[in-house]
């Protein structure tokens, strides 16, 4: 006979234990869910770079790509023809002002000079003798004039041969380096043939193309100087000064060529054609601009034609959008003329991923 009572009690116990197990499991899941929610809440505080707005620094910087050129560059050539007898220089060799670069064979030049000197000396003697005779009225005045003319022609020929002899030697016009040497020793060259190209190394130039928007603001600025940063040594700053500007715009780019000169450091090799960056430092003299503030380029967001930044409410660390007005310009810092005040805190980086009212935390390295 089956014990129904015992079986029923046993089922009730099993059911009781099952309810306890399910209840415990639910509590455990709720606890885990609460922890996950807390972690998710913490993750909503987006880490961002926060900066505090200060007065507009009156010293602004603008960076432009530049090409290095030589302040002094000359192509040497003989004004007379002949055979190259001396060529004591080589490509990339440094030379000092007055150093011999090349010399033609001197034989013909010296022979011509000696002949011209003898002709002149004879013509000078003939003229003096004729002058003495003319004083005593022993010869006609026309005969004296003829001797004078012959003397003058001989003198001109002597000067020409002396110049030809001098022109048969080429010397470095300044301290520099031999950039090109397209001839060789014992080569016969005609007058005007390029013998060597010398570039000066004592002073170089950085040439930049500036847009019209920058050129037009020049009268309102005081430019204390510029810095050249070579692509080969980007961390090295070289002081430069304004040299000249081409006020006719390039037809294609509508930019203006501006040249700055600088002295290359002794421990750097600077050659024409090198790429560089020119950093212009300018001071704004406009009173309204002096009252403005400056923000990094990375802090400014765009919504169509409208620029804005994210301003932080320091009480609850939430962000709100603030439309701003920016002075036209190029550089790492932008001048904000309306919309921000000194002392406010804004998002300096990471603003592209924020939403209105989102809570943030300062980003630390």
C-alpha positions as CSV (number, residue, x, y, z in Angstrom):
1,X,0.0,0.0,0.0
2,X,1.4,3.4,-1.1
3,X,2.0,6.1,1.6
4,X,0.3,9.0,0.0
5,X,0.8,11.3,3.0
6,X,4.6,10.8,3.0
7,X,4.8,11.4,-0.7
8,X,2.8,14.6,-0.5
9,X,5.0,16.0,2.3
10,X,8.1,15.1,0.3
11,X,6.7,17.0,-2.7
12,X,5.9,20.1,-0.6
13,X,9.5,20.1,0.7
14,X,10.9,19.9,-2.8
15,X,8.7,22.7,-3.9
16,X,9.7,24.8,-0.9
17,X,13.4,24.3,-1.7
18,X,12.8,25.2,-5.3
19,X,11.2,28.5,-4.4
20,X,14.0,29.4,-2.1
21,X,16.6,28.6,-4.9
22,X,14.7,30.7,-7.4
23,X,14.3,33.6,-5.0
24,X,18.1,33.5,-4.2
25,X,18.9,33.4,-7.9
26,X,16.7,36.4,-8.6
27,X,18.3,38.4,-5.7
28,X,21.7,37.5,-7.1
29,X,20.8,38.7,-10.6
30,X,19.3,41.9,-9.3
31,X,22.5,42.6,-7.4
32,X,24.6,42.0,-10.5
33,X,22.3,44.2,-12.5
34,X,22.6,47.0,-10.0
35,X,26.4,46.8,-10.2
36,X,26.3,46.8,-14.0
37,X,24.0,49.8,-13.9
38,X,26.4,51.7,-11.6
39,X,29.3,50.9,-13.8
40,X,27.3,52.0,-16.9
41,X,26.5,55.2,-15.1
42,X,30.1,55.8,-14.4
43,X,31.0,55.2,-18.0
44,X,28.6,57.9,-19.1
45,X,31.0,60.5,-17.6
46,X,33.1,61.0,-20.8
47,X,36.7,62.0,-20.2
48,X,37.6,65.2,-22.0
49,X,40.4,67.8,-22.2
50,X,39.3,70.9,-20.3
51,X,40.9,74.3,-20.8
52,X,40.3,77.6,-19.1
53,X,39.8,80.7,-21.3
54,X,42.3,83.5,-20.8
55,X,42.7,86.9,-22.5
56,X,43.7,86.8,-26.1
57,X,47.4,86.6,-26.2
58,X,48.5,89.6,-28.2
59,X,51.2,87.5,-29.7
60,X,49.7,85.2,-32.3
61,X,51.4,82.6,-34.5
62,X,50.6,81.4,-38.0
63,X,52.3,78.6,-39.8
64,X,52.9,78.4,-43.6
65,X,54.8,76.0,-45.8
66,X,58.0,77.6,-47.2
67,X,60.7,76.9,-49.6
68,X,64.3,77.7,-48.8
69,X,66.2,79.8,-51.3
70,X,69.6,81.5,-51.3
71,X,69.9,85.2,-50.7
72,X,73.1,85.2,-52.7
73,X,73.4,83.1,-55.9
74,X,75.5,83.8,-58.9
75,X,76.6,82.0,-62.1
76,X,80.2,82.7,-62.9
77,X,81.3,82.9,-66.5
78,X,84.3,84.3,-68.4
79,X,83.7,87.4,-70.5
80,X,86.4,86.2,-72.9
81,X,87.0,82.8,-74.5
82,X,89.9,80.4,-74.1
83,X,91.1,77.1,-72.7
84,X,90.6,76.4,-69.0
85,X,94.1,76.0,-67.4
86,X,93.1,76.0,-63.7
87,X,90.0,74.7,-62.0
88,X,91.0,74.3,-58.4
89,X,87.4,73.8,-57.0
90,X,85.0,70.9,-56.8
91,X,81.2,70.6,-56.4
92,X,80.0,71.2,-52.9
93,X,83.3,72.8,-52.0
94,X,83.2,75.8,-49.7
95,X,84.9,78.9,-50.9
96,X,85.7,82.3,-49.4
97,X,85.4,85.7,-51.0
98,X,88.3,86.2,-53.4
99,X,89.2,82.5,-53.8
100,X,90.2,81.5,-57.3
101,X,87.5,79.5,-59.0
102,X,88.9,79.1,-62.6
103,X,91.6,80.6,-64.8
104,X,92.0,80.5,-68.6
105,X,95.4,79.9,-70.2
106,X,97.3,83.2,-69.9
107,X,99.6,82.9,-72.9
108,X,97.6,84.7,-75.5
109,X,96.3,87.3,-73.1
110,X,99.8,88.2,-71.8
111,X,101.1,88.4,-75.4
112,X,98.3,90.6,-76.5
113,X,98.9,92.9,-73.5
114,X,102.6,93.2,-74.2
115,X,101.9,94.1,-77.8
116,X,99.3,96.6,-76.9
117,X,101.5,98.2,-74.3
118,X,104.4,98.6,-76.9
119,X,102.0,100.2,-79.4
120,X,100.7,102.6,-76.8
121,X,104.1,103.6,-75.6
122,X,105.2,104.3,-79.2
123,X,102.0,106.3,-79.9
124,X,102.6,108.3,-76.6
125,X,106.1,109.1,-77.7
126,X,105.0,110.2,-81.2
127,X,102.3,112.4,-79.7
128,X,104.7,114.2,-77.3
129,X,107.2,114.8,-80.1
130,X,104.4,116.2,-82.3
131,X,103.3,118.4,-79.4
132,X,106.8,119.9,-79.1
133,X,106.9,120.6,-82.8
134,X,103.5,122.2,-82.7
135,X,104.5,124.6,-80.0
136,X,107.2,125.9,-82.4
137,X,104.8,125.9,-85.3
138,X,106.9,123.3,-87.1
139,X,103.9,121.1,-87.9
140,X,100.3,121.7,-88.7
141,X,97.7,121.5,-86.0
142,X,96.0,118.7,-87.9
143,X,99.1,116.6,-87.7
144,X,99.1,117.0,-83.9
145,X,95.5,116.0,-83.7
146,X,96.3,112.9,-85.8
147,X,99.0,111.8,-83.3
148,X,96.7,112.4,-80.4
149,X,94.0,110.3,-82.0
150,X,96.5,107.5,-82.6
151,X,97.6,107.7,-78.9
152,X,94.1,107.5,-77.7
153,X,93.3,104.5,-79.8
154,X,96.4,102.7,-78.6
155,X,95.4,103.5,-75.0
156,X,92.0,102.1,-75.5
157,X,93.5,98.9,-77.0
158,X,95.8,98.6,-74.0
159,X,92.9,99.0,-71.6
160,X,91.0,96.3,-73.5
161,X,93.8,93.8,-73.4
162,X,94.4,94.5,-69.6
163,X,90.7,93.9,-69.0
164,X,90.8,90.7,-71.1
165,X,93.7,89.4,-69.0
166,X,91.8,90.3,-65.7
167,X,88.6,88.7,-67.1
168,X,90.5,85.4,-67.8
169,X,90.4,84.7,-64.0
170,X,87.3,84.1,-62.0
171,X,87.1,84.6,-58.2
172,X,84.4,83.9,-55.7
173,X,82.4,87.1,-55.1
174,X,81.3,86.1,-51.6
175,X,81.6,83.3,-49.1
176,X,79.6,80.3,-50.3
177,X,79.7,76.8,-51.7
178,X,80.1,75.5,-55.3
179,X,76.7,74.3,-56.3
180,X,77.4,73.6,-60.0
181,X,80.5,73.0,-62.0
182,X,79.5,72.0,-65.5
183,X,83.0,72.3,-67.1
184,X,86.4,70.6,-66.7
185,X,90.0,71.5,-66.8
186,X,91.6,72.0,-70.3
187,X,88.1,72.5,-71.9
188,X,87.9,75.3,-74.4
189,X,85.0,77.6,-73.6
190,X,83.4,80.6,-75.3
191,X,82.7,83.9,-73.6
192,X,79.6,83.7,-71.5
193,X,79.8,79.9,-70.9
194,X,78.7,79.0,-67.3
195,X,81.7,77.9,-65.4
196,X,80.3,77.5,-61.9
197,X,77.3,78.4,-59.7
198,X,78.0,79.7,-56.2
199,X,75.4,80.0,-53.5
200,X,76.0,82.1,-50.4
201,X,75.8,80.3,-47.1
202,X,76.0,83.3,-44.8
203,X,72.3,84.2,-45.4
204,X,69.3,82.2,-46.7
205,X,65.7,83.0,-47.5
206,X,62.4,81.4,-46.7
207,X,59.8,82.1,-49.4
208,X,56.1,81.7,-48.5
209,X,52.8,82.3,-50.4
210,X,50.4,84.2,-48.2
211,X,46.6,84.5,-48.9
212,X,45.0,87.8,-49.5
213,X,43.2,87.7,-46.2
214,X,46.5,87.8,-44.3
215,X,48.1,90.4,-46.6
216,X,45.1,92.7,-46.1
217,X,45.6,92.7,-42.4
218,X,49.2,93.7,-42.4
219,X,48.5,97.4,-41.7
220,X,46.7,96.5,-38.5
221,X,49.6,94.4,-37.2
222,X,53.0,94.9,-35.7
223,X,55.2,92.0,-36.8
224,X,58.0,91.3,-34.3
225,X,59.5,88.6,-36.4
226,X,59.3,85.1,-37.7
227,X,60.7,81.6,-37.1
228,X,61.9,79.1,-39.7
229,X,61.6,75.4,-39.0
230,X,63.3,73.1,-41.4
231,X,61.7,69.9,-42.4
232,X,65.0,68.0,-41.7
233,X,65.1,69.4,-38.1
234,X,61.5,70.3,-37.2
235,X,62.3,71.0,-33.5
236,X,64.9,73.7,-34.3
237,X,63.7,77.2,-34.6
238,X,65.7,79.8,-36.5
239,X,64.9,83.5,-36.2
240,X,64.0,85.3,-39.5
241,X,63.2,88.8,-40.6
242,X,61.0,90.2,-43.3
243,X,62.8,90.9,-46.5
244,X,60.4,91.7,-49.3
245,X,57.0,91.0,-50.8
246,X,55.6,90.6,-54.2
247,X,52.4,92.6,-54.3
248,X,51.1,91.0,-57.5
249,X,49.1,87.9,-56.8
250,X,49.8,84.6,-58.4
251,X,47.1,84.1,-61.1
252,X,46.4,80.4,-60.1
253,X,46.6,80.4,-56.3
254,X,45.7,84.1,-55.7
255,X,48.5,84.2,-53.1
256,X,51.4,86.7,-52.6
257,X,55.0,85.7,-52.4
258,X,56.7,87.0,-49.3
259,X,60.4,86.5,-48.5
260,X,62.1,86.3,-45.1
261,X,65.8,86.1,-44.5
262,X,67.7,84.2,-41.8
263,X,71.2,83.2,-40.8
264,X,71.7,79.4,-40.9
265,X,73.3,77.9,-37.8
266,X,76.9,76.8,-38.1
267,X,75.9,73.2,-37.3
268,X,73.2,72.9,-39.9
269,X,73.4,72.4,-43.7
270,X,70.8,74.6,-45.3
271,X,70.4,74.5,-49.1
272,X,68.1,76.0,-51.7
273,X,65.0,73.9,-52.4
274,X,64.6,72.5,-48.9
275,X,61.1,72.4,-47.4
276,X,60.4,74.4,-44.3
277,X,57.7,75.9,-42.2
278,X,57.6,79.6,-41.5
279,X,55.9,80.6,-38.2
280,X,54.8,84.2,-38.2
281,X,54.4,85.9,-34.9
282,X,52.2,89.0,-35.0
283,X,50.8,91.4,-32.4
284,X,47.3,92.7,-32.8
285,X,47.0,96.4,-32.2
286,X,43.2,96.6,-32.6
287,X,41.6,97.4,-29.2
288,X,38.5,95.2,-29.9
289,X,40.8,92.3,-30.6
290,X,42.8,92.9,-27.5
291,X,39.6,92.3,-25.5
292,X,38.9,89.0,-27.2
293,X,39.9,85.6,-26.1
294,X,41.7,82.8,-27.9
295,X,40.9,79.1,-28.2
296,X,42.7,76.2,-29.8
297,X,41.6,75.1,-33.2
298,X,40.7,71.7,-31.9
299,X,38.1,73.2,-29.5
300,X,36.0,74.8,-32.2
301,X,33.1,72.7,-33.7
302,X,31.1,73.6,-36.8
303,X,27.5,73.4,-37.6
304,X,27.2,74.6,-41.2
305,X,28.5,78.1,-41.2
306,X,28.2,78.5,-37.4
307,X,31.1,77.8,-35.1
308,X,30.6,76.8,-31.5
309,X,32.3,75.3,-28.4
310,X,31.2,73.2,-25.5
311,X,31.1,75.2,-22.3
312,X,31.4,73.4,-19.0
313,X,29.1,74.0,-16.0
314,X,31.6,73.5,-13.2
315,X,28.8,72.8,-10.6
316,X,27.6,69.6,-12.1
317,X,30.3,69.0,-14.8
318,X,27.8,69.1,-17.7
319,X,28.4,70.7,-21.1
320,X,26.3,73.0,-23.2
321,X,26.8,74.4,-26.7
322,X,27.8,78.0,-27.0
323,X,27.9,79.7,-30.5
324,X,30.9,82.0,-31.0
325,X,32.2,84.5,-33.5
326,X,35.8,84.0,-34.8
327,X,38.1,86.5,-36.5
328,X,39.2,85.1,-39.9
329,X,42.7,83.8,-39.8
330,X,45.0,80.8,-40.0
331,X,46.9,79.2,-37.1
332,X,46.8,76.9,-34.2
333,X,44.9,79.4,-32.1
334,X,41.7,81.2,-33.2
335,X,40.6,84.6,-32.0
336,X,37.0,84.6,-30.5
337,X,35.5,88.1,-30.6
338,X,32.1,87.2,-29.3
339,X,30.6,84.4,-27.2
340,X,33.2,83.6,-24.6
341,X,34.7,85.3,-21.6
342,X,37.8,85.0,-19.6
343,X,37.7,82.4,-16.9
344,X,35.1,80.1,-18.5
345,X,36.0,76.5,-19.1
346,X,35.5,74.7,-22.4
347,X,36.2,71.4,-24.0
348,X,39.6,71.6,-25.6
349,X,39.5,68.2,-27.4
350,X,36.9,65.5,-27.9
351,X,34.0,67.9,-28.4
352,X,32.9,66.1,-31.6
353,X,31.4,63.2,-29.6
354,X,29.5,65.3,-27.0
355,X,25.8,66.0,-26.7
356,X,23.9,68.7,-24.9
357,X,23.8,68.2,-21.1
358,X,26.3,65.3,-21.2
359,X,28.3,64.9,-18.0
360,X,32.1,64.8,-18.4
361,X,35.2,64.3,-16.3
362,X,38.7,65.8,-16.8
363,X,40.9,63.7,-18.9
364,X,44.3,62.8,-17.3
365,X,47.2,61.1,-18.9
